[in-house]
Amino acid sequence: MITLIVLGAILAILIVWIISIYNKLVALRQRFKNAFAQIDVQLKRRYDLIPNLVETAKGYMKHESETLEAVISARNAAQTAEGKAASNPDDPSALKGLLSAETALGGALTRFMALSEAYPDLKANQNMMQLTEELTTTENKVAFSRQAYNDSVTTYNTARETFPSVIIANNFGFKEAVLFEIEDPIEKEAPKVSFD
């Protein structure tokens, strides 16, 4: 009888221990998903600013339609990829698609901003200055959100890869989360949007 009580107590402790590890992994996964949601908010803000920026520049950059179209095309591709990643932030392929699209958008924005430097009237346009200031602020917020997301992902991945959590993680489908890292080292810097 005492043996059954001891075995029952050990089993109960084991079950509570497994549940606590499982719950910890769930909480950490939710934390990195929430951190991605913060990136999502800032990316949507940036995607909303870009058409206004391009529209403002159209009047001045009539001969640069290819560059303007490239920015809008890259923005649309990034927005589509962002929607896929936002619906499932722990899907590595969706996040990698977003990272690739963001790299392309960053390159298009950098080319656009460099080209717009050649238009003094555009640089002096009050609406353009305001939009570029908002874009710069948004880029900074994206960078901070990425950092918070990557911190959450690192904490989650560390928890799911350490023993004994790795046993629970592997048996209950806790997949490795992907860091939000820019692929092109040039794109690791926010696009220069100064018109001084």
Buried (B, 14 or more C-beta within 10 A) or exposed (E): EEEEEEEEEEEEEEEEEBEEBBEBBEEBBEBBBEBBEBBBBBBBBBBEBBEBBBEBBEEBBEEBEEBBEBBBEBBBBBBEBBBBBBEEBBBEEBBBBBBBBBBBBBBBBBBBBEBBEEBEEBBEBEEBBEBBEBBBBBBEBBBEBBEBBBBBBEBBBEBBEEEEBBEBBEEEEBEEBBBBEBEEEEBEEBBBBEBE
